[in-house]
């Protein structure tokens, strides 16, 4: 089995093309759908996006999502070190 033949090159090229550009059409359709909606007047249930509460919540969400990216490595490091310590390997 060789990875450099016509079948693998063609299917990999199609997969790369769809993976890179295949999501663009649904995103543009969603954007067009949102742009076509009518604007409605703010009501009692509308969350204002101009105050410090919105800014604080937005920064909080960004910080939490940023920290969650590092959580697996930070959590698995001590766990792996513990199991290696039980196996007799210390650092």
BALUM-575337 format. One record per residue: residue number from 1; residue in three letters; x, y, z of N, C-alpha, C in turn. Coordinates in nm, 4 decimals, always signed. Example, Ala and Ser with C-alpha at 12.3 -4.5 7.8 and 13.67 -1.06 7.14 Angstrom:
BALUM-575337
[1 "Ala" [+1.3190 -0.5690 +0.7800] [+1.2300 -0.4500 +0.7800] [+1.3200 -0.3300 +0.7800]]
[2 "Ser" [+1.2850 -0.2250 +0.7080] [+1.3670 -0.1060 +0.7140] [+1.2900 +0.0030 +0.7870]]
END
This chain:
BALUM-575337
[1 "Unk" [+0.0855 -0.1175 +0.0000] [+0.0000 +0.0000 +0.0000] [+0.0898 +0.1235 +0.0000]]
[2 "Unk" [+0.0612 +0.2102 -0.0900] [+0.1433 +0.3294 -0.1054] [+0.0527 +0.4514 -0.0907]]
[3 "Unk" [+0.0985 +0.5511 -0.0218] [+0.0185 +0.6717 -0.0014] [+0.0265 +0.7704 -0.1160]]
[4 "Unk" [+0.1161 +0.7474 -0.2097] [+0.1338 +0.8404 -0.3206] [+0.0805 +0.7782 -0.4493]]
[5 "Unk" [-0.0511 +0.7621 -0.4569] [-0.1111 +0.7148 -0.5801] [-0.2320 +0.8025 -0.6128]]
[6 "Unk" [-0.2921 +0.7781 -0.7267] [-0.3983 +0.8652 -0.7755] [-0.5190 +0.8654 -0.6815]]
[7 "Unk" [-0.5559 +0.7488 -0.6295] [-0.6755 +0.7409 -0.5438] [-0.6571 +0.8224 -0.4159]]
[8 "Unk" [-0.5464 +0.8006 -0.3459] [-0.5240 +0.8715 -0.2202] [-0.5031 +1.0207 -0.2428]]
[9 "Unk" [-0.4323 +1.0572 -0.3475] [-0.4106 +1.1990 -0.3753] [-0.5417 +1.2693 -0.4080]]
[10 "Unk" [-0.6286 +1.2033 -0.4861] [-0.7569 +1.2635 -0.5235] [-0.8493 +1.2752 -0.4029]]
[11 "Unk" [-0.8648 +1.1682 -0.3271] [-0.9556 +1.1735 -0.2120] [-0.9041 +1.2686 -0.1045]]
[12 "Unk" [-0.7741 +1.2742 -0.0851] [-0.7185 +1.3685 +0.0124] [-0.7389 +1.5117 -0.0335]]
[13 "Unk" [-0.7220 +1.5371 -0.1632] [-0.7472 +1.6714 -0.2155] [-0.8916 +1.7128 -0.1995]]
[14 "Unk" [-0.9855 +1.6214 -0.2247] [-1.1284 +1.6526 -0.2067] [-1.1586 +1.6771 -0.0596]]
[15 "Unk" [-1.1033 +1.5928 +0.0276] [-1.1278 +1.6107 +0.1716] [-1.0712 +1.7428 +0.2213]]
[16 "Unk" [-0.9530 +1.7796 +0.1732] [-0.8946 +1.9077 +0.2140] [-0.9769 +2.0246 +0.1621]]
[17 "Unk" [-1.0247 +2.0140 +0.0382] [-1.1062 +2.1206 -0.0198] [-1.2365 +2.1383 +0.0581]]
[18 "Unk" [-1.3045 +2.0269 +0.0869] [-1.4302 +2.0357 +0.1615] [-1.4067 +2.0808 +0.3058]]
[19 "Unk" [-1.2986 +2.0348 +0.3660] [-1.2705 +2.0746 +0.5035] [-1.2345 +2.2210 +0.5161]]
[20 "Unk" [-1.1761 +2.2752 +0.4116] [-1.1337 +2.4138 +0.4176] [-1.2426 +2.5098 +0.3721]]
[21 "Unk" [-1.3164 +2.4716 +0.2671] [-1.4129 +2.5640 +0.2083] [-1.5576 +2.5165 +0.2208]]
[22 "Unk" [-1.5801 +2.3946 +0.2663] [-1.7156 +2.3406 +0.2722] [-1.8050 +2.4090 +0.3742]]
[23 "Unk" [-1.7486 +2.4678 +0.4756] [-1.8283 +2.5333 +0.5786] [-1.8666 +2.6757 +0.5387]]
[24 "Unk" [-1.8075 +2.7287 +0.4353] [-1.8312 +2.8680 +0.3980] [-1.9749 +2.8881 +0.3503]]
[25 "Unk" [-2.0278 +2.7958 +0.2715] [-2.1630 +2.8110 +0.2167] [-2.2681 +2.8141 +0.3282]]
[26 "Unk" [-2.2683 +2.7204 +0.4251] [-2.3676 +2.7316 +0.5325] [-2.3512 +2.8580 +0.6177]]
[27 "Unk" [-2.2280 +2.9008 +0.6399] [-2.2063 +3.0223 +0.7193] [-2.2597 +3.1448 +0.6459]]
[28 "Unk" [-2.2366 +3.1523 +0.5153] [-2.2900 +3.2641 +0.4377] [-2.4422 +3.2601 +0.4321]]
[29 "Unk" [-2.5000 +3.1407 +0.4246] [-2.6458 +3.1291 +0.4265] [-2.7016 +3.1759 +0.5606]]
[30 "Unk" [-2.6354 +3.1406 +0.6693] [-2.6787 +3.1852 +0.8015] [-2.6652 +3.3362 +0.8154]]
[31 "Unk" [-2.5555 +3.3910 +0.7647] [-2.5363 +3.5358 +0.7707] [-2.6427 +3.6083 +0.6889]]
[32 "Unk" [-2.6753 +3.5552 +0.5713] [-2.7802 +3.6163 +0.4897] [-2.9159 +3.6092 +0.5567]]
[33 "Unk" [-2.9426 +3.4974 +0.6238] [-3.0688 +3.4839 +0.6959] [-3.0784 +3.5836 +0.8110]]
[34 "Unk" [-2.9684 +3.6013 +0.8827] [-2.9694 +3.6978 +0.9939] [-2.9783 +3.8416 +0.9423]]
[35 "Unk" [-2.9148 +3.8699 +0.8297] [-2.9189 +4.0048 +0.7755] [-3.0574 +4.0403 +0.7226]]
[36 "Unk" [-3.1336 +3.9406 +0.6807] [-3.2665 +3.9653 +0.6242] [-3.3737 +3.9849 +0.7313]]
[37 "Unk" [-3.3418 +3.9544 +0.8563] [-3.4419 +3.9680 +0.9632] [-3.4737 +4.1155 +0.9876]]
[38 "Unk" [-3.5968 +4.1386 +1.0273] [-3.6382 +4.2751 +1.0619] [-3.5914 +4.3082 +1.2031]]
[39 "Unk" [-3.5572 +4.4333 +1.2227] [-3.5194 +4.4783 +1.3566] [-3.6458 +4.5005 +1.4379]]
[40 "Unk" [-3.6408 +4.4630 +1.5631] [-3.7535 +4.4839 +1.6527] [-3.7099 +4.5789 +1.7643]]
[41 "Unk" [-3.8058 +4.6434 +1.8208] [-3.7769 +4.7376 +1.9296] [-3.7376 +4.6613 +2.0558]]
[42 "Unk" [-3.6447 +4.7166 +2.1337] [-3.6071 +4.6504 +2.2597] [-3.7266 +4.6413 +2.3529]]
[43 "Unk" [-3.7352 +4.5289 +2.4235] [-3.8441 +4.5083 +2.5186] [-3.7846 +4.4822 +2.6570]]
[44 "Unk" [-3.8694 +4.4382 +2.7481] [-3.8239 +4.4151 +2.8855] [-3.7248 +4.2986 +2.8935]]
[45 "Unk" [-3.7296 +4.2052 +2.7998] [-3.6407 +4.0895 +2.8021] [-3.5126 +4.1084 +2.7242]]
[46 "Unk" [-3.4902 +4.2271 +2.6719] [-3.3710 +4.2523 +2.5926] [-3.2526 +4.2822 +2.6839]]
[47 "Unk" [-3.1411 +4.2140 +2.6580] [-3.0205 +4.2355 +2.7382] [-2.9403 +4.3484 +2.6746]]
[48 "Unk" [-2.9153 +4.4568 +2.7466] [-2.8411 +4.5689 +2.6866] [-2.6936 +4.5328 +2.6684]]
[49 "Unk" [-2.6400 +4.5728 +2.5545] [-2.4994 +4.5428 +2.5248] [-2.4115 +4.6668 +2.5326]]
[50 "Unk" [-2.4576 +4.7682 +2.6018] [-2.3810 +4.8925 +2.6096] [-2.3299 +4.9227 +2.7498]]
[51 "Unk" [-2.3608 +4.8380 +2.8465] [-2.3232 +4.8691 +2.9836] [-2.2047 +4.7892 +3.0326]]
[52 "Unk" [-2.1609 +4.8190 +3.1536] [-2.0463 +4.7480 +3.2107] [-2.0781 +4.6018 +3.2444]]
[53 "Unk" [-2.2056 +4.5691 +3.2669] [-2.2410 +4.4296 +3.2949] [-2.2108 +4.3409 +3.1744]]
[54 "Unk" [-2.2446 +4.3866 +3.0568] [-2.2160 +4.3103 +2.9359] [-2.0658 +4.2951 +2.9153]]
[55 "Unk" [-1.9923 +4.4022 +2.9366] [-1.8466 +4.3970 +2.9195] [-1.7857 +4.2989 +3.0185]]
[56 "Unk" [-1.8309 +4.3020 +3.1425] [-1.7793 +4.2095 +3.2438] [-1.8117 +4.0653 +3.2116]]
[57 "Unk" [-1.9341 +4.0395 +3.1674] [-1.9707 +3.9032 +3.1306] [-1.8924 +3.8546 +3.0098]]
[58 "Unk" [-1.8723 +3.9415 +2.9128] [-1.7967 +3.9032 +2.7933] [-1.6518 +3.8715 +2.8281]]
[59 "Unk" [-1.5897 +3.9545 +2.9093] [-1.4516 +3.9284 +2.9508] [-1.4452 +3.8005 +3.0331]]
[60 "Unk" [-1.5432 +3.7777 +3.1201] [-1.5469 +3.6552 +3.1997] [-1.5569 +3.5309 +3.1138]]
[61 "Unk" [-1.6422 +3.5344 +3.0128] [-1.6559 +3.4193 +2.9229] [-1.5268 +3.3955 +2.8458]]
[62 "Unk" [-1.4639 +3.5009 +2.7987] [-1.3389 +3.4865 +2.7242] [-1.2304 +3.4277 +2.8128]]
[63 "Unk" [-1.2200 +3.4740 +2.9356] [-1.1175 +3.4227 +3.0276] [-1.1444 +3.2762 +3.0612]]
[64 "Unk" [-1.2698 +3.2407 +3.0861] [-1.3026 +3.1016 +3.1190] [-1.2721 +3.0100 +3.0018]]
[65 "Unk" [-1.3108 +3.0492 +2.8814] [-1.2821 +2.9657 +2.7648] [-1.1330 +2.9557 +2.7388]]
[66 "Unk" [-1.0598 +3.0631 +2.7625] [-0.9147 +3.0615 +2.7459] [-0.8504 +2.9643 +2.8448]]
[67 "Unk" [-0.8945 +2.9681 +2.9695] [-0.8363 +2.8799 +3.0704] [-0.8758 +2.7345 +3.0484]]
[68 "Unk" [-0.9945 +2.7093 +2.9927] [-1.0358 +2.5722 +2.9675] [-0.9514 +2.5048 +2.8602]]
[69 "Unk" [-0.8844 +2.5821 +2.7769] [-0.7959 +2.5222 +2.6773] [-0.6752 +2.4572 +2.7429]]
[70 "Unk" [-0.6304 +2.5098 +2.8546] [-0.5131 +2.4572 +2.9221] [-0.5480 +2.3567 +3.0310]]
[71 "Unk" [-0.6762 +2.3389 +3.0604] [-0.7164 +2.2505 +3.1692] [-0.6730 +2.1058 +3.1483]]
[72 "Unk" [-0.6889 +2.0454 +3.0292] [-0.6481 +1.9045 +3.0159] [-0.5000 +1.8825 +3.0468]]
[73 "Unk" [-0.4140 +1.9690 +2.9970] [-0.2709 +1.9510 +3.0226] [-0.2390 +1.9735 +3.1692]]
[74 "Unk" [-0.3011 +2.0728 +3.2296] [-0.2740 +2.1005 +3.3706] [-0.3303 +1.9929 +3.4611]]
[75 "Unk" [-0.4422 +1.9317 +3.4212] [-0.5020 +1.8274 +3.5034] [-0.4313 +1.6942 +3.4836]]
[76 "Unk" [-0.3917 +1.6625 +3.3599] [-0.3314 +1.5321 +3.3343] [-0.1858 +1.5260 +3.3790]]
[77 "Unk" [-0.1183 +1.6391 +3.3866] [+0.0211 +1.6377 +3.4306] [+0.0384 +1.5771 +3.5686]]
[78 "Unk" [-0.0295 +1.6272 +3.6709] [-0.0149 +1.5683 +3.8039] [-0.0667 +1.4244 +3.8122]]
[79 "Unk" [-0.1683 +1.3902 +3.7344] [-0.2213 +1.2531 +3.7379] [-0.1177 +1.1561 +3.6827]]
[80 "Unk" [-0.0572 +1.1902 +3.5690] [+0.0458 +1.1044 +3.5103] [+0.1668 +1.0968 +3.6030]]
[81 "Unk" [+0.2039 +1.2077 +3.6631] [+0.3177 +1.2071 +3.7546] [+0.2897 +1.1179 +3.8757]]
[82 "Unk" [+0.1662 +1.1170 +3.9236] [+0.1304 +1.0313 +4.0367] [+0.1440 +0.8842 +3.9984]]
[83 "Unk" [+0.0928 +0.8476 +3.8813] [+0.1026 +0.7078 +3.8398] [+0.2477 +0.6666 +3.8140]]
[84 "Unk" [+0.3280 +0.7569 +3.7625] [+0.4689 +0.7246 +3.7443] [+0.5395 +0.7112 +3.8798]]
[85 "Unk" [+0.4975 +0.7915 +3.9763] [+0.5557 +0.7815 +4.1095] [+0.5204 +0.6471 +4.1720]]
[86 "Unk" [+0.3978 +0.6004 +4.1505] [+0.3586 +0.4687 +4.2037] [+0.4337 +0.3561 +4.1342]]
[87 "Unk" [+0.4754 +0.3795 +4.0107] [+0.5518 +0.2781 +3.9373] [+0.6995 +0.2795 +3.9761]]
[88 "Unk" [+0.7390 +0.3747 +4.0598] [+0.8769 +0.3775 +4.1068] [+0.9650 +0.4796 +4.0359]]
[89 "Unk" [+0.9085 +0.5567 +3.9482] [+0.9877 +0.6578 +3.8777] [+0.9613 +0.7927 +3.9436]]
[90 "Unk" [+1.0672 +0.8546 +3.9916] [+1.0526 +0.9873 +4.0511] [+1.1346 +1.0867 +3.9713]]
[91 "Unk" [+1.1017 +1.2112 +3.9867] [+1.1684 +1.3165 +3.9101] [+1.2467 +1.4070 +4.0017]]
END
